[in-house]
Amino acid sequence: MFRPVEEQFAVLTRGAAQLETADELKRKLKKSLDTGTPLRVKYGIDPTGFDVHLGHTVPLRKLRQFQDLGHTAVLIIGTATAQVGDPSGRDDSRVGLTPEQIDANAGSYLTQIAKVVDVTKAEVRPNGDWFRTFDFAKMLKLLGSMTMQRMLERDDFSKRLKSNTPIYLHECLYPLMQGHDSVEIRADVELGGTEQLFNLMVGRNLQRKAEQEPQVAFTMPILRGLDGEKKMGKSLANYVGLAETPKEQFGKTMSIPDALLREWFTLLTSREPAEIDAILAGKLNEAKKQLGADIVAGYHGPDAATQVLDDWRNERERGGDPDVIPEVTIPAGELVEGAIPAAKLLALAGLVKSNGEGRRKCDEGAFNTGPDRTKPADFKTPIAVTDGLILRLGRAIVRVRLG
Protein backbone atom coordinates (compact mmCIF):
# COMPACT_ATOMS: atom_id res chain seq x y z
CA MET A 1 0.00 0.00 0.00
CA PHE A 2 2.70 2.47 1.00
CA ARG A 3 5.99 3.26 -0.71
CA PRO A 4 9.27 2.75 1.23
CA VAL A 5 9.90 5.30 3.98
CA GLU A 6 12.92 6.92 2.32
CA GLU A 7 10.99 7.38 -0.95
CA GLN A 8 8.06 8.98 0.88
CA PHE A 9 10.37 11.17 2.94
CA ALA A 10 12.18 12.45 -0.18
CA VAL A 11 8.89 13.37 -1.88
CA LEU A 12 7.38 15.00 1.17
CA THR A 13 10.38 17.07 2.24
CA ARG A 14 10.97 18.56 -1.21
CA GLY A 15 10.44 22.31 -0.84
CA ALA A 16 9.74 22.11 2.91
CA ALA A 17 10.93 24.91 5.18
CA GLN A 18 11.14 23.21 8.59
CA LEU A 19 10.12 19.96 10.28
CA GLU A 20 9.81 19.53 14.03
CA THR A 21 11.13 16.98 13.74
CA ALA A 22 12.40 15.15 10.65
CA ASP A 23 13.30 12.06 12.70
CA GLU A 24 9.77 11.94 14.11
CA LEU A 25 8.31 12.07 10.61
CA LYS A 26 10.48 9.13 9.56
CA ARG A 27 9.38 7.16 12.63
CA LYS A 28 5.73 7.93 11.91
CA LEU A 29 6.12 6.91 8.26
CA LYS A 30 7.77 3.61 9.32
CA LYS A 31 5.00 2.87 11.82
CA SER A 32 2.42 3.66 9.14
CA LEU A 33 4.16 1.30 6.72
CA ASP A 34 4.52 -1.47 9.30
CA THR A 35 0.89 -1.29 10.46
CA GLY A 36 -0.75 -0.34 7.18
CA THR A 37 -2.33 2.67 8.93
CA PRO A 38 -2.36 6.02 7.07
CA LEU A 39 -1.01 9.10 8.84
CA ARG A 40 -3.58 11.74 9.74
CA VAL A 41 -2.32 14.95 8.13
CA LYS A 42 -4.01 18.13 9.28
CA TYR A 43 -4.38 21.43 7.46
CA GLY A 44 -6.58 24.16 8.84
CA ILE A 45 -8.12 27.01 6.91
CA ASP A 46 -10.41 29.76 8.14
CA PRO A 47 -13.30 30.78 5.84
CA THR A 48 -12.28 34.43 5.68
CA GLY A 49 -13.65 35.00 2.18
CA PHE A 50 -10.44 34.87 0.16
CA ASP A 51 -10.16 33.68 -3.40
CA VAL A 52 -7.52 30.97 -3.53
CA HIS A 53 -4.27 32.06 -5.19
CA LEU A 54 -0.99 30.27 -5.84
CA GLY A 55 0.39 31.24 -2.44
CA HIS A 56 -2.39 29.28 -0.73
CA THR A 57 -1.64 26.21 -2.84
CA VAL A 58 1.86 25.68 -1.41
CA PRO A 59 0.68 23.84 1.76
CA LEU A 60 -2.35 22.46 -0.11
CA ARG A 61 -0.08 20.85 -2.70
CA LYS A 62 1.93 19.27 0.11
CA LEU A 63 -1.31 17.94 1.59
CA ARG A 64 -2.14 16.42 -1.80
CA GLN A 65 1.29 14.74 -1.86
CA PHE A 66 0.48 13.07 1.47
CA GLN A 67 -2.83 11.94 -0.03
CA ASP A 68 -1.16 10.54 -3.13
CA LEU A 69 1.15 8.53 -0.87
CA GLY A 70 -1.87 6.93 0.80
CA HIS A 71 -2.30 9.11 3.89
CA THR A 72 -5.46 10.79 5.20
CA ALA A 73 -5.96 14.51 4.66
CA VAL A 74 -7.90 16.13 7.50
CA LEU A 75 -9.20 19.55 6.51
CA ILE A 76 -10.13 21.73 9.47
CA ILE A 77 -12.61 24.40 8.42
CA GLY A 78 -12.15 27.11 11.05
CA THR A 79 -15.76 28.03 11.70
CA ALA A 80 -14.83 28.80 15.33
CA THR A 81 -11.30 30.18 14.92
CA ALA A 82 -12.48 32.58 12.20
CA GLN A 83 -14.50 34.38 14.87
CA VAL A 84 -11.26 35.10 16.73
CA GLY A 85 -9.00 36.01 13.80
CA ASP A 86 -5.54 34.55 13.27
CA PRO A 87 -2.84 37.02 14.40
CA SER A 88 0.00 34.99 12.83
CA GLY A 89 2.46 37.12 10.90
CA ARG A 90 0.50 40.32 11.54
CA ASP A 91 1.64 43.60 13.04
CA ASP A 92 -1.85 44.57 14.17
CA SER A 93 -5.01 42.87 15.36
CA ARG A 94 -7.15 40.94 12.92
CA VAL A 95 -10.89 41.41 13.10
CA GLY A 96 -12.82 38.18 13.51
CA LEU A 97 -15.80 37.36 11.34
CA THR A 98 -19.43 37.08 12.33
CA PRO A 99 -21.14 33.65 12.20
CA GLU A 100 -23.16 34.87 9.21
CA GLN A 101 -20.03 35.85 7.28
CA ILE A 102 -18.39 32.54 8.12
CA ASP A 103 -21.35 30.49 6.92
CA ALA A 104 -21.50 32.48 3.68
CA ASN A 105 -17.79 31.99 3.01
CA ALA A 106 -17.49 28.35 4.06
CA GLY A 107 -19.74 27.17 1.24
CA SER A 108 -17.26 28.06 -1.50
CA TYR A 109 -14.13 26.82 0.23
CA LEU A 110 -14.21 23.15 -0.64
CA THR A 111 -14.91 24.00 -4.27
CA GLN A 112 -11.75 26.09 -4.39
CA ILE A 113 -9.65 23.64 -2.38
CA ALA A 114 -10.79 20.81 -4.66
CA LYS A 115 -8.63 22.28 -7.41
CA VAL A 116 -5.64 20.97 -5.43
CA VAL A 117 -6.78 18.41 -2.83
CA ASP A 118 -9.02 15.40 -3.42
CA VAL A 119 -11.77 16.52 -1.06
CA THR A 120 -13.82 13.39 -1.84
CA LYS A 121 -11.20 11.37 0.05
CA ALA A 122 -10.46 13.96 2.73
CA GLU A 123 -11.90 14.14 6.23
CA VAL A 124 -13.55 17.56 6.55
CA ARG A 125 -14.08 18.81 10.11
CA PRO A 126 -15.49 22.24 11.06
CA ASN A 127 -13.89 23.11 14.40
CA GLY A 128 -17.13 24.72 15.52
CA ASP A 129 -18.35 21.15 16.07
CA TRP A 130 -16.28 20.81 19.24
CA PHE A 131 -15.87 24.41 20.34
CA ARG A 132 -19.64 24.80 20.53
CA THR A 133 -19.56 22.25 23.35
CA PHE A 134 -16.94 24.15 25.35
CA ASP A 135 -18.20 25.36 28.71
CA PHE A 136 -16.41 27.78 31.01
CA ALA A 137 -14.53 25.00 32.81
CA LYS A 138 -13.14 23.60 29.54
CA MET A 139 -12.08 27.05 28.38
CA LEU A 140 -10.32 27.73 31.70
CA LYS A 141 -8.45 24.42 31.36
CA LEU A 142 -7.38 25.32 27.80
CA LEU A 143 -6.22 28.81 28.85
CA GLY A 144 -4.32 27.30 31.78
CA SER A 145 -2.17 25.23 29.43
CA MET A 146 0.06 28.18 28.46
CA THR A 147 1.73 31.09 30.25
CA MET A 148 1.58 34.69 29.08
CA GLN A 149 5.38 34.68 28.90
CA ARG A 150 5.27 31.85 26.38
CA MET A 151 2.46 33.51 24.43
CA LEU A 152 4.44 36.74 24.16
CA GLU A 153 7.35 34.86 22.61
CA ARG A 154 5.35 34.84 19.39
CA ASP A 155 7.20 36.97 16.85
CA ASP A 156 4.13 39.04 15.93
CA PHE A 157 3.16 39.63 19.58
CA SER A 158 6.71 40.53 20.64
CA LYS A 159 6.94 43.08 17.83
CA ARG A 160 3.64 44.63 18.83
CA LEU A 161 4.66 44.71 22.46
CA LYS A 162 7.89 46.56 21.61
CA SER A 163 6.06 49.03 19.36
CA ASN A 164 3.31 49.60 21.94
CA THR A 165 0.71 48.27 19.49
CA PRO A 166 -2.34 46.74 21.22
CA ILE A 167 -2.53 42.98 21.73
CA TYR A 168 -6.08 41.92 22.58
CA LEU A 169 -6.73 39.03 24.95
CA HIS A 170 -9.03 37.23 22.51
CA GLU A 171 -6.10 36.95 20.06
CA CYS A 172 -4.29 34.75 22.59
CA LEU A 173 -7.08 32.22 22.18
CA TYR A 174 -6.22 31.52 18.55
CA PRO A 175 -3.05 29.39 18.89
CA LEU A 176 -4.66 27.45 21.74
CA MET A 177 -7.77 26.77 19.69
CA GLN A 178 -5.72 25.72 16.67
CA GLY A 179 -3.63 23.48 18.90
CA HIS A 180 -6.73 21.92 20.44
CA ASP A 181 -7.95 21.04 16.93
CA SER A 182 -4.94 18.70 16.72
CA VAL A 183 -6.01 16.99 19.94
CA GLU A 184 -9.57 16.54 18.71
CA ILE A 185 -8.59 14.89 15.43
CA ARG A 186 -5.43 13.16 16.77
CA ALA A 187 -3.17 14.66 14.11
CA ASP A 188 0.08 12.93 13.18
CA VAL A 189 1.30 15.85 11.07
CA GLU A 190 0.14 19.46 10.76
CA LEU A 191 0.94 21.58 7.72
CA GLY A 192 1.25 25.36 7.63
CA GLY A 193 3.29 28.28 6.39
CA THR A 194 6.42 29.34 8.25
CA GLU A 195 4.44 32.03 10.08
CA GLN A 196 2.32 29.23 11.60
CA LEU A 197 5.17 27.43 13.39
CA PHE A 198 4.25 28.77 16.84
CA ASN A 199 0.65 27.56 16.50
CA LEU A 200 1.78 24.15 15.25
CA MET A 201 4.12 23.78 18.22
CA VAL A 202 1.27 24.66 20.59
CA GLY A 203 -0.58 21.70 19.07
CA ARG A 204 2.37 19.43 19.92
CA ASN A 205 2.35 20.62 23.52
CA LEU A 206 -1.41 20.17 23.96
CA GLN A 207 -1.22 16.67 22.50
CA ARG A 208 1.46 15.74 25.04
CA LYS A 209 -0.78 17.04 27.84
CA ALA A 210 -3.58 14.88 26.41
CA GLU A 211 -1.19 11.89 26.41
CA GLN A 212 -1.16 11.70 22.62
CA GLU A 213 1.90 11.28 20.44
CA PRO A 214 2.79 14.84 19.34
CA GLN A 215 2.25 15.83 15.74
CA VAL A 216 5.10 16.73 13.39
CA ALA A 217 5.06 20.48 12.76
CA PHE A 218 5.63 20.68 8.99
CA THR A 219 6.04 24.18 7.58
CA MET A 220 6.26 25.36 3.99
CA PRO A 221 7.91 28.56 2.68
CA ILE A 222 5.87 31.68 2.05
CA LEU A 223 5.53 32.12 -1.71
CA ARG A 224 6.76 35.48 -2.97
CA GLY A 225 4.41 37.28 -5.33
CA LEU A 226 4.78 38.82 -8.78
CA ASP A 227 7.00 41.60 -7.43
CA GLY A 228 9.60 39.04 -6.34
CA GLU A 229 9.79 40.47 -2.83
CA LYS A 230 6.62 40.43 -0.74
CA LYS A 231 4.34 37.57 0.24
CA MET A 232 1.78 36.85 -2.47
CA GLY A 233 -1.53 38.45 -1.54
CA LYS A 234 -4.60 40.10 -2.97
CA SER A 235 -4.08 43.29 -0.98
CA LEU A 236 -0.71 43.78 -2.69
CA ALA A 237 -2.09 42.91 -6.16
CA ASN A 238 0.89 40.59 -6.68
CA TYR A 239 -1.00 37.33 -6.96
CA VAL A 240 -2.12 34.73 -9.51
CA GLY A 241 -5.62 33.46 -8.80
CA LEU A 242 -6.71 29.87 -9.39
CA ALA A 243 -9.98 31.11 -10.87
CA GLU A 244 -8.26 33.41 -13.37
CA THR A 245 -8.29 32.59 -17.07
CA PRO A 246 -5.42 30.66 -18.66
CA LYS A 247 -4.33 33.84 -20.42
CA GLU A 248 -4.25 35.80 -17.15
CA GLN A 249 -2.35 33.07 -15.31
CA PHE A 250 0.17 32.65 -18.11
CA GLY A 251 0.67 36.38 -18.68
CA LYS A 252 1.23 37.08 -14.98
CA THR A 253 3.72 34.23 -14.74
CA MET A 254 5.65 35.66 -17.68
CA SER A 255 5.99 38.93 -15.74
CA ILE A 256 7.79 37.51 -12.69
CA PRO A 257 11.46 38.35 -12.00
CA ASP A 258 13.94 35.70 -13.12
CA ALA A 259 15.01 35.21 -9.51
CA LEU A 260 11.62 33.63 -8.70
CA LEU A 261 11.82 30.83 -11.26
CA ARG A 262 13.42 28.13 -9.11
CA GLU A 263 11.19 28.96 -6.14
CA TRP A 264 8.01 28.80 -8.23
CA PHE A 265 9.01 25.62 -10.07
CA THR A 266 9.82 23.94 -6.75
CA LEU A 267 6.72 25.02 -4.84
CA LEU A 268 4.11 25.15 -7.60
CA THR A 269 4.94 22.22 -9.91
CA SER A 270 5.62 18.51 -9.60
CA ARG A 271 8.87 18.65 -11.56
CA GLU A 272 11.88 16.88 -10.08
CA PRO A 273 14.95 18.96 -9.05
CA ALA A 274 16.99 17.58 -11.97
CA GLU A 275 14.27 18.65 -14.42
CA ILE A 276 14.19 22.13 -12.91
CA ASP A 277 17.98 22.40 -13.16
CA ALA A 278 17.84 21.44 -16.84
CA ILE A 279 15.08 23.95 -17.60
CA LEU A 280 16.86 26.78 -15.80
CA ALA A 281 20.13 25.98 -17.57
CA GLY A 282 18.53 27.18 -20.81
CA LYS A 283 17.03 30.53 -21.77
CA LEU A 284 15.13 32.00 -18.85
CA ASN A 285 12.33 33.34 -21.05
CA GLU A 286 11.70 29.80 -22.28
CA ALA A 287 11.76 28.62 -18.67
CA LYS A 288 9.03 31.13 -17.82
CA LYS A 289 6.91 29.81 -20.68
CA GLN A 290 7.31 26.29 -19.35
CA LEU A 291 6.42 27.43 -15.84
CA GLY A 292 3.37 29.32 -17.10
CA ALA A 293 2.24 26.30 -19.09
CA ASP A 294 2.71 24.03 -16.05
CA ILE A 295 0.57 26.32 -13.89
CA VAL A 296 -2.19 26.63 -16.50
CA ALA A 297 -2.19 22.86 -17.07
CA GLY A 298 -2.62 22.30 -13.33
CA TYR A 299 -5.78 24.39 -13.05
CA HIS A 300 -7.27 24.38 -16.56
CA GLY A 301 -5.88 21.22 -18.15
CA PRO A 302 -3.15 20.42 -20.70
CA ASP A 303 -5.22 21.53 -23.71
CA ALA A 304 -5.62 25.01 -22.22
CA ALA A 305 -1.88 25.15 -21.56
CA THR A 306 -1.08 24.24 -25.17
CA GLN A 307 -3.56 26.82 -26.47
CA VAL A 308 -2.34 29.68 -24.29
CA LEU A 309 1.28 28.94 -25.18
CA ASP A 310 0.46 28.92 -28.90
CA ASP A 311 -1.50 32.17 -28.52
CA TRP A 312 1.38 33.81 -26.66
CA ARG A 313 3.91 32.83 -29.29
CA ASN A 314 1.61 33.89 -32.11
CA GLU A 315 0.85 37.25 -30.51
CA ARG A 316 4.22 38.14 -28.98
CA GLU A 317 6.76 36.37 -31.15
CA ARG A 318 5.12 36.23 -34.54
CA GLY A 319 3.24 39.51 -34.30
CA GLY A 320 -0.14 37.86 -34.80
CA ASP A 321 -3.38 37.71 -32.83
CA PRO A 322 -4.39 34.79 -30.61
CA ASP A 323 -6.68 32.17 -32.08
CA VAL A 324 -9.30 32.75 -29.40
CA ILE A 325 -10.31 36.40 -28.96
CA PRO A 326 -12.97 37.54 -26.47
CA GLU A 327 -15.96 39.22 -28.08
CA VAL A 328 -17.84 42.38 -27.07
CA THR A 329 -21.21 43.52 -28.34
CA ILE A 330 -21.68 47.14 -29.38
CA PRO A 331 -25.18 48.37 -30.29
CA ALA A 332 -25.43 49.23 -33.98
CA GLY A 333 -27.34 52.36 -32.94
CA GLU A 334 -24.11 53.84 -31.56
CA LEU A 335 -22.68 54.14 -35.09
CA VAL A 336 -22.96 57.41 -36.99
CA GLU A 337 -22.51 56.80 -40.70
CA GLY A 338 -20.92 53.47 -39.82
CA ALA A 339 -18.30 54.89 -37.45
CA ILE A 340 -17.61 55.73 -33.79
CA PRO A 341 -14.98 58.18 -32.43
CA ALA A 342 -11.89 56.33 -31.19
CA ALA A 343 -12.17 57.23 -27.48
CA LYS A 344 -15.87 56.40 -27.36
CA LEU A 345 -15.26 53.07 -29.11
CA LEU A 346 -12.71 52.11 -26.49
CA ALA A 347 -15.20 52.87 -23.73
CA LEU A 348 -18.08 51.02 -25.44
CA ALA A 349 -15.81 47.99 -25.89
CA GLY A 350 -14.95 48.01 -22.19
CA LEU A 351 -11.25 48.50 -22.82
CA VAL A 352 -11.24 51.72 -20.79
CA LYS A 353 -13.46 52.97 -17.98
CA SER A 354 -14.24 56.39 -19.48
CA ASN A 355 -13.96 58.54 -22.59
CA GLY A 356 -11.27 60.54 -20.77
CA GLU A 357 -9.12 57.45 -20.30
CA GLY A 358 -9.79 56.60 -23.94
CA ARG A 359 -8.45 60.03 -25.00
CA ARG A 360 -5.24 59.43 -23.06
CA LYS A 361 -4.74 55.99 -24.57
CA CYS A 362 -5.23 57.38 -28.07
CA ASP A 363 -2.74 60.16 -27.34
CA GLU A 364 -0.25 57.54 -26.14
CA GLY A 365 -0.64 55.59 -29.38
CA ALA A 366 -1.69 52.46 -27.46
CA PHE A 367 -4.83 51.78 -29.53
CA ASN A 368 -5.03 50.13 -32.95
CA THR A 369 -7.62 48.32 -35.03
CA GLY A 370 -8.04 45.82 -37.84
CA PRO A 371 -5.59 43.56 -39.67
CA ASP A 372 -3.30 46.49 -40.48
CA ARG A 373 -3.17 47.61 -36.82
CA THR A 374 -4.23 51.12 -37.80
CA LYS A 375 -3.79 53.77 -35.10
CA PRO A 376 -6.23 56.72 -34.99
CA ALA A 377 -4.78 60.19 -35.53
CA ASP A 378 -6.41 61.34 -32.27
CA PHE A 379 -9.26 60.47 -29.93
CA LYS A 380 -11.84 62.11 -32.21
CA THR A 381 -10.92 60.07 -35.28
CA PRO A 382 -14.00 58.13 -36.49
CA ILE A 383 -13.35 54.39 -36.63
CA ALA A 384 -15.32 52.46 -39.24
CA VAL A 385 -16.87 49.64 -37.23
CA THR A 386 -17.84 46.40 -38.94
CA ASP A 387 -18.91 43.12 -37.42
CA GLY A 388 -15.76 41.20 -36.43
CA LEU A 389 -13.45 44.24 -36.19
CA ILE A 390 -10.51 43.59 -33.87
CA LEU A 391 -9.56 46.25 -31.32
CA ARG A 392 -6.22 46.21 -29.48
CA LEU A 393 -5.21 48.28 -26.48
CA GLY A 394 -1.79 47.32 -25.19
CA ARG A 395 -2.04 43.62 -24.42
CA ALA A 396 -5.85 43.63 -24.35
CA ILE A 397 -7.64 42.46 -27.49
CA VAL A 398 -11.35 42.07 -28.34
CA ARG A 399 -13.48 41.34 -31.37
CA VAL A 400 -16.51 43.58 -31.99
CA ARG A 401 -19.93 42.12 -32.61
CA LEU A 402 -22.66 44.53 -33.66
CA GLY A 403 -25.91 44.05 -31.82
C-alpha positions, 0 to 999 in steps of 0.5 A: 500500500505504502511506498518505502519510507525513504521514498516517501520522505524524499517526496514530502520534504521537497520544498519544505521549510522546517520539520519539528522533527524530521526524525519523528516524521520518519518514525511515523512513516515507518509505523504507518508502513509497518501497520498499514495505517495512514497518517492523519495529516491536518491542514486548517483554513479559516473561511475568511472569504479569500479567493484561492491564489498560488500562495495558498496552494503551497501547503495544499499541494503538500497535503495532496502529496500526502494523499497521493502517498496513501495518507489521510488529509484532514481539513479543518474548516475554522468556523470557530477560529475565524470568529477570533481572527488569526494574528499569525504574521501580523503587526496589528489585530485581525478582526474576527468574522461574524457567524453569518459571514463565516457560513457564507464563506465556508460554502465556497471553500471546498470547491476552491480547495478541490482544485488541489486536494481530493476533497472526496477522500479527505476528512472535513471537520469544522472546528465549531463542532467541538468548540460549541460544546466548550463550557467555562470550565473547559475554556479555563483548562485550555487557557491554563495550558500556556503562560503569558510569557510563552504567548508573548514569545510569538514573533508578531506579539513581541513586535507589537509589544515593543512598538506599543501596538495593542494585543487583545486578549481574545487573540491569545485564544487563537493558537490554543484553539488551533492546537486543540484542533490537533487533539480533537482529530489526533493529528500525526502531522500538521501543515502550515506556512512558516508564520504558523510554526508557533501555532503548530508547536502549541498543538504538539504541547497540547497533545502531550498534555492529552497523552497523545503522540505529538504531531510533526510540525511541517512548515512550507515557505511563504511564496513570494508574489509577482514583485519578487519580494513580498508575500503573495496576496490580494491586498498587494495585487501581486497574486495569480488566482486559481480562478483566473483565465489561462491567459491571465495566469500565463501572462502574470507568470511571464511577468515575474522576475527571473530570480523567482523561477526556481522557487516557483518551479519547486513550490508550484509544480511537480517537476523533479529537481533535476528537471528544474535544473535542466530547464533553468540551464537554458534561456530563462524566457523559455523557462518562464513559458514552461512554468506558465504552461505548467501552472495553466495545465494544473488548473485548466488542463493540458489543452488550455496550456497548449492553447495559451502557449500557442497564442502567446507565441503567435501574438508576442513572437510572430506579431499575430493575434491569438486564435481565441479572442474575447468578443464584445457587443456594441449596439449598432445604434451607436454608429454614426454613418458606420463609425464611432470616435476612437475614445468612445469606441474604447469605452463602449468595448470596455477596454477603458473605464471612461472617454477621458481614459480613452483620450489618453490611450489614443494620445499615447498611441496604445490603440489600434484596429483591424488587420493592419493595426491602424492607429487613430490620428487622435481620440476624435478620429472616427473608426469604421466599425464592422462586425468582427473588427478587432480592437487592441489596447496594449495587451488587451484584445477584443473582437466587436460584434454589432448588436 
